[in-house]
Amino acid sequence: MEIDSEDQTSERLELDFLAALVDELMRALLASGTMTRAQLQEIENAASRRTGAQPRSW
């Protein structure tokens, strides 16, 4: 059972890293003017629909 727990912890850490990475990339796209807040909100809304989570506001 410990192996499953270690795998779950590892997977959770990887997901947290990927979520933080995407967040930083989206912030960089906004800061550089590559994307607008409205475009980022569209992405956030689409991702939220796919995952069943509440979208954050951009």
ABEGO torsion letter per residue (X at the ends): XAAAAAAAAAAAAAAAAAAAAAAAAAAAAAAAGABBAAAAAAAAAAAAAAAGBBBBBX
